[in-house]
Amino acid sequence: MVKDLDLFLQILNEPPPFADSPEGGDYDDEDACERLLTEFNNAEAEELACVSYAYWTVRSNAKDRLPANAQRTSALKEIRRHYVGEGRNSNSALAVIREALEYRQTYRFNAIRSCFYDNGDDSEDSADLAPKYRRLILDDLERQPMVVRGVDDNDRVIIYKSERKTPGDTADVDEAFLLTQIYTVERALATNEFTSKGKEEKVTVVFSFLEYSRKNAPSMSIILTMLKMLQRCYPERLGVLIIAHPPFWIRGVYNMAWPFLSNSTAEKLRFPSGQIAVDDEFRNIVSGNKELGVMLANGDIASVDLTDYTQQPFHSQYEEQKQ
C-alpha cells in the first residue's frame, strides 16, 4: 500500500487551474491546452502526467487505483504551465514542451526521484543507475548543501541553497551538479504538491552567498546548461528568488538584465545585502515561524544530516532526528 495514497488520489482529482478570460478577452486556456494535448502520443502524454509526483507515485505503485481521467488531468496541468509561460502562444508552448520532454528523458528525472529508495521508477535500468546517482548527489550536496525546508507565508515550500564549499575535482562533477539540481527541484515540487494538496505550484528559492568564492563555482558552461534546463522544465514554478548577500558581479548582471525583465519576473527577485536587510527579508516571508526565519537568515543548515535527509520521504517536509 502506498503511504498517503488517499491524499495522492485527492491531488489527482484536483482540476487544472485554468484562468478565465477577462471580460472582452480573446483567450481560452482550457480549450488551447486541450488542443495542445492532442499533439502528443500516449507515451508523451504519460511523461507529461508523470511531472506530477502524485501521478507518478500512484502509477508506479498502485496503478489499479489511478482515477480514470488522471493522466489527462495531470498532463493538462503541465501543458498549462508551459502555455502560460510562453505568453499563451500555442506554437511556442508546443516547441518548449517537446524540449522539456527531451530533457526529462535524457537526464532520467524519474530515476533521480527514486534513486534513494527501493521502489518508484519501474524502468529496466533504474536499479543500475541508482547507486551512481546516490553517490553523485550526496557528493554534490556535501559540496553545496541544499535542502527543502519549511513553508513560507504563501504556503510555498522553500528551497535553501548555501554557498558552494569546494569546486569538486572528479571527472563527473558536472554531472553531479546537474543531477543534484534536478533532485532538489523535484523534491521541492513533490513536497509542494503534497503539502498544498495540489493547489500550490510555485516554490520559494533562497540562495545564500555569505561565504561565496568564485573558485568553487561550477564551470560557466554547466551553469548555462542548468539554467536552460530549469527554464524549459519548470515554467511558472518560481514564486520568489531571494539571493542573500549577493556578490558584486550578481548585482552587475541584474542591473544589465533589469531593463529586459517583465514586471512579473522582476517582482520575484530580491537581493537583501547586510545582515539587517537579510533578517528583515526572512521575517517577512515566514512571519509566523520565528525559528525558520532565523535559520534562513543565518544559513543554519549545518545540523542537517544529508544522508538522513535523502532517506526521508521525498514528498514531505524534512524533520531532523531527535537525539
Secondary structure, 3 states (H helix, E strand, C coil): CCCCHHHHHHHHCCCCCCCCCCCCCCCCHHHHHHHHHCCCCHHHHHHHHCCCHHHHHHHHHCHHHCCCCHHHHHHHHHHHHHHHHCCCCHHHHHHHHHHHHHHHHHCCHHHHHHCCCCCCCCCCCHHHHHHHHHHHHHHHHHHCCEEEEEECCCCCEEEEECCCCCCCCCCCHHHHHHHHHHHHHHHHHHHHHHHCCCCCCCEEEEEECCCCCHHHCCCHHHHHHHHHHHHHHCCCCEEEEEEECCCHHHHHHHHHHHHHCCHHHHCCEECCCCHHHHHHHHHHHCCCCHHHHHHHHHCCCCCCCHHHHHHCCCCCCCCCCCC
